[in-house]
């Protein structure tokens, strides 16, 4: 799959990363946040990924930008 909505113009290198107020799919080359609706994902998977992003504040220490040691 090739997406044409990032700074690279076209990419097929992606990464999943939780970030506040951004969709969780990113270009792995230019680090541009990509629109989750551009991907052929089921509604259920899109919902689960967006919920994962919303929960990220519970397991990321915002001061150190690292995983919390005491998160279960």
VEXVOZA-120775 format. One record per residue (C-alpha): residue in one letter; y, x, z. Coordinates in nm, 4 decimals, decimal comma, always signed. Example, Ala and Ser with C-alpha at 12.3 -4.5 7.8 and 13.67 -1.06 7.14 Angstrom:
['A'; [-0,4500; +1,2300; +0,7800]]
['S'; [-0,1060; +1,3670; +0,7140]]
! end
This chain:
['X'; [+0,0000; +0,0000; +0,0000]]
['X'; [+0,3455; +0,1290; -0,0891]]
['X'; [+0,6603; -0,0112; +0,0738]]
['X'; [+1,0010; +0,0287; -0,0903]]
['X'; [+1,2372; -0,0549; +0,1958]]
['X'; [+1,3051; +0,2765; +0,3672]]
['X'; [+1,5304; +0,5761; +0,3078]]
['X'; [+1,2483; +0,7459; +0,1171]]
['X'; [+1,2623; +0,4628; -0,1383]]
['X'; [+0,8809; +0,4396; -0,1493]]
['X'; [+0,6301; +0,5347; +0,1163]]
['X'; [+0,2682; +0,4784; +0,2098]]
['X'; [+0,2841; +0,6814; +0,5327]]
['X'; [+0,3308; +0,4596; +0,8367]]
['X'; [+0,3133; +0,4815; +1,2143]]
['X'; [+0,3061; +0,2241; +1,4925]]
['X'; [+0,5620; +0,2810; +1,7636]]
['X'; [+0,7136; +0,0442; +2,0183]]
['X'; [+1,0931; +0,0462; +2,0355]]
['X'; [+1,3362; -0,2075; +2,1743]]
['X'; [+1,4699; -0,4618; +1,9222]]
['X'; [+1,2815; -0,3110; +1,6277]]
['X'; [+0,9622; -0,3999; +1,4483]]
['X'; [+0,6746; -0,1679; +1,5449]]
['X'; [+0,5989; -0,0260; +1,1983]]
['X'; [+0,7891; +0,2864; +1,0905]]
['X'; [+0,7994; +0,5172; +0,7909]]
['X'; [+0,6231; +0,8342; +0,9004]]
['X'; [+0,8456; +1,0421; +0,6688]]
['X'; [+1,2043; +0,9272; +0,7315]]
['X'; [+1,1445; +0,7350; +1,0608]]
['X'; [+1,3009; +0,4163; +0,9191]]
['X'; [+1,1975; +0,0936; +1,0945]]
['X'; [+1,0124; -0,1300; +0,8477]]
['X'; [+1,0075; -0,5098; +0,8378]]
['X'; [+0,6718; -0,6264; +0,9744]]
['X'; [+0,6808; -0,9227; +0,7357]]
['X'; [+0,6565; -0,6821; +0,4390]]
['X'; [+0,2989; -0,5988; +0,5400]]
['X'; [-0,0051; -0,8142; +0,4604]]
['X'; [-0,0894; -0,8800; +0,8257]]
['X'; [-0,2238; -1,2016; +0,9683]]
['X'; [+0,0131; -1,4151; +1,1734]]
['X'; [-0,2038; -1,3401; +1,4770]]
['X'; [-0,1781; -0,9618; +1,4320]]
['X'; [+0,1989; -0,9795; +1,3724]]
['X'; [+0,2354; -1,1815; +1,6931]]
['X'; [+0,0181; -0,9372; +1,8901]]
['X'; [+0,2167; -0,6360; +1,7661]]
['X'; [+0,5492; -0,7982; +1,8543]]
['X'; [+0,4145; -0,8888; +2,2009]]
['X'; [+0,3027; -0,5254; +2,2416]]
['X'; [+0,6592; -0,4115; +2,1685]]
['X'; [+0,7986; -0,6632; +2,4185]]
['X'; [+0,5620; -0,5289; +2,6856]]
['X'; [+0,6500; -0,1642; +2,6231]]
['X'; [+0,9146; -0,1623; +2,8957]]
['X'; [+0,6340; -0,2044; +3,1479]]
['X'; [+0,4508; +0,1129; +3,0474]]
['X'; [+0,7304; +0,3416; +2,9269]]
['X'; [+0,9581; +0,5262; +3,1664]]
['X'; [+1,2942; +0,4871; +2,9944]]
['X'; [+1,4527; +0,7790; +3,1800]]
['X'; [+1,1918; +1,0313; +3,0649]]
['X'; [+1,0805; +0,8520; +2,7433]]
['X'; [+0,7197; +0,8976; +2,8478]]
['X'; [+0,4294; +0,6875; +2,9736]]
['X'; [+0,4529; +0,5745; +3,3348]]
['X'; [+0,1905; +0,7463; +3,5467]]
['X'; [+0,1270; +0,4423; +3,7665]]
['X'; [+0,0919; +0,1785; +3,4917]]
['X'; [-0,2399; -0,0111; +3,4912]]
! end
